[in-house]
Amino acid sequence: MTTTQTPTAAANTTDACGEACAPGAGLDVADAERAAAVFKALADPVRLRLFTRIAGCDGQTCVCDIQDVGVSQPTVSHHLRKLREAGLIDCERRGTWVYYWAVPGGLEALDGVLSIGR
């Protein structure tokens, strides 16, 4: 015999839960997409290392000073491009070298996520 729950019973279960079971507001769609893009960019260990090295310096750093992360130069360039596309870093070419810096507020997209439960 199959038992089905009537709509009245389902409504009573929700009412019994009360405010304590109600979900929080969460992120809106745009904020969730932005935070996911930043998390995705930082989810790779090489990109995370590159970002922390760039963000940890005062001002700008030359690409020649951050290439020793255990991967080839073309792979470093790929990861730096992904960080730029995520809005976490920016760069400027000066002659043969490229200088990188962390974008102020680049991590603000994560504020809504990281503040949950604090």
C-alpha positions as CSV (number, residue, x, y, z in Angstrom):
1,M,0.0,0.0,0.0
2,T,1.4,3.4,-1.0
3,T,1.0,6.3,1.3
4,T,0.7,9.8,-0.1
5,Q,1.0,13.0,1.8
6,T,-1.9,15.4,1.3
7,P,-1.3,19.1,0.6
8,T,-2.8,19.9,4.0
9,A,-0.3,17.6,5.8
10,A,2.6,19.2,3.9
11,A,1.4,22.6,4.9
12,N,1.1,21.6,8.5
13,T,4.7,20.2,8.5
14,T,6.0,23.6,7.2
15,D,4.0,25.5,9.7
16,A,5.3,23.2,12.5
17,C,8.9,24.0,11.5
18,G,8.4,27.7,12.1
19,E,11.0,30.4,11.7
20,A,13.8,28.2,13.0
21,C,13.7,26.1,9.8
22,A,13.3,28.9,7.3
23,P,16.3,29.3,4.9
24,G,18.3,32.4,4.9
25,A,18.0,34.9,2.1
26,G,21.1,33.6,0.3
27,L,22.7,35.2,-2.7
28,D,20.8,36.6,-5.7
29,V,21.6,35.1,-9.1
30,A,24.1,37.8,-10.2
31,D,26.0,37.7,-6.9
32,A,26.1,33.9,-7.0
33,E,27.4,33.8,-10.5
34,R,30.1,36.4,-9.7
35,A,31.2,34.5,-6.6
36,A,31.2,31.2,-8.5
37,A,33.5,32.7,-11.2
38,V,35.9,33.9,-8.5
39,F,35.9,30.6,-6.7
40,K,36.4,28.8,-10.0
41,A,39.4,31.0,-10.8
42,L,41.0,30.4,-7.4
43,A,40.1,26.7,-7.3
44,D,43.2,25.7,-9.2
45,P,46.3,25.4,-6.9
46,V,48.6,27.1,-9.5
47,R,46.2,30.0,-9.9
48,L,45.8,30.4,-6.2
49,R,49.6,30.5,-5.7
50,L,49.9,33.0,-8.5
51,F,47.2,35.2,-7.1
52,T,48.5,35.2,-3.5
53,R,52.0,36.0,-4.8
54,I,50.6,39.0,-6.8
55,A,48.2,40.1,-4.1
56,G,50.9,39.8,-1.5
57,C,53.3,42.3,-3.0
58,D,53.2,46.0,-2.6
59,G,52.1,47.5,-5.9
60,Q,53.0,45.6,-9.0
61,T,55.2,42.6,-9.7
62,C,56.9,41.6,-12.9
63,V,56.0,38.3,-14.5
64,C,59.6,37.3,-14.3
65,D,59.4,37.2,-10.5
66,I,56.3,34.9,-10.3
67,Q,56.9,32.2,-12.9
68,D,58.5,29.7,-10.6
69,V,55.3,27.9,-9.6
70,G,56.1,24.4,-10.9
71,V,54.6,24.7,-14.4
72,S,55.8,25.9,-17.8
73,Q,55.8,29.5,-18.9
74,P,52.8,29.0,-21.3
75,T,50.9,27.4,-18.5
76,V,51.6,30.3,-16.2
77,S,50.4,32.7,-19.0
78,H,47.2,30.6,-19.3
79,H,46.5,30.8,-15.5
80,L,47.3,34.5,-15.4
81,R,44.8,35.1,-18.2
82,K,42.1,33.2,-16.2
83,L,42.8,35.4,-13.2
84,R,42.5,38.5,-15.3
85,E,39.2,37.2,-16.8
86,A,37.8,36.7,-13.3
87,G,38.6,40.3,-12.5
88,L,41.2,39.4,-9.8
89,I,44.3,40.8,-11.4
90,D,45.2,43.3,-14.1
91,C,48.4,43.9,-16.0
92,E,50.4,46.3,-18.1
93,R,53.1,45.5,-20.7
94,R,56.4,47.5,-20.4
95,G,58.8,46.6,-23.1
96,T,59.3,42.8,-23.0
97,W,58.0,42.4,-19.5
98,V,54.4,42.3,-18.1
99,Y,53.6,43.7,-14.7
100,Y,50.7,42.4,-12.6
101,W,48.7,43.7,-9.7
102,A,45.7,42.6,-7.7
103,V,42.5,44.5,-8.6
104,P,41.2,46.4,-5.5
105,G,37.9,44.8,-4.5
106,G,38.5,41.7,-6.7
107,L,37.5,39.4,-3.8
108,E,34.5,41.4,-2.8
109,A,32.3,39.0,-4.7
110,L,33.1,36.4,-2.0
111,D,32.0,38.6,0.9
112,G,28.4,37.4,0.8
113,V,29.5,33.8,0.8
114,L,32.2,34.1,3.4
115,S,30.1,36.1,5.9
116,I,27.5,33.3,6.2
117,G,27.5,31.7,9.6
118,R,29.8,34.3,11.2
